[in-house]
Amino acid sequence: MDATLCVRCGRPCAQACPGPAADWGDAFSRQVDGLPVRLVRPGDTERPTWAVYQYECYLGTVHARPDGDGLWHVQSAAEQRASLDDAVRMLRRPPSWLRQRQQVARWARALLTDPALLVIDVQTAGLGAQAWAVQIGVMDGEGRTVVNELLDPRRSITAEASALHGITRADVVNAPSFSDVLPQLTGVLDGRRCVAYNCGFDRGVLVREVLRHHATALQVKAWLDRTRWEDAMGPAAVAEGLWSVDRSRYRRQRLGGCYDAMEKCRALLRRLHHLAGT
């Protein structure tokens, strides 16, 4: 296995070969998530088609789209992927994937029919694990805005965070603090089924904020026990079905949309409807 070979042409290149896929090599090797695969063009065609082998095991056949849109067609599943690596990851799906995807669909349908559903997103003053909240968005299962608050984090807002969500110190100088909106937020979340994308992050921000307000872990636990939290990131990764052999799990997928709490809530609600239909 020569790890220096070009992803496209199969020959040593300093950068990705700009030529059309039809001009790539008849056989080349590459690593995807640390495990080598071999791609071989069938001898009876000159089309941009390659059989994919992992060791001596045939995984499937991939085709580069002739219109040059950069998509890869995976023959066995009639699916398209944006990169060759993702096409290989798709071919590596474990046999349990179909069953797991059906479980995800049932989970999403149950969520969307639950009147207690709330989708939540928190934007923060920094990108690190100890960042404070600058915007909280909460939306119900019908897409109605329940909470949309800019917050004064009582700390500086980093340039890196502002570059994502566009919120600056000037935007929040007269905004309420988290403590100011905590009574409202407590009433909104009480007894609800709260879903976030990368729930550990959003929930973690709220835990730090509640702890800063109450100052005791016991009160934080009592606050958290009033809600049920679920993460949509894992189910979304399962539904996409791109298997990473180096991590023995499905690759996480970006939610998309701009870094505004309400836009993220809308994007998450759309993703839940998509998952329900898979």
Buried (B, 14 or more C-beta within 10 A) or exposed (E): EEEEBBBBBBEEBEEEBEEEBEEBBEEBBBBBBEBBBBBBBEEEEEEBBBBBBBEEEEBBBBBBEEEEEEBBBBBEBEBBBEBBBBBBBBBBBEEEBEEBBEBBBEBBBEBBEBEEBBBBBBBBBBEEEEBBBBBBBBBBBEEEEBBBBBBBBEBEBBEEBBEBBEBEBEBBEEBBBBBBBBEEBEEBBEEBBBBBBBBEBBBBBBBBBBBBBBEEEEEBEEBBEEBBBBBBBBBBBBBBBBBBBEEEEBBBBEBEBEBBBBBBBBBBBBBBBEBBEB
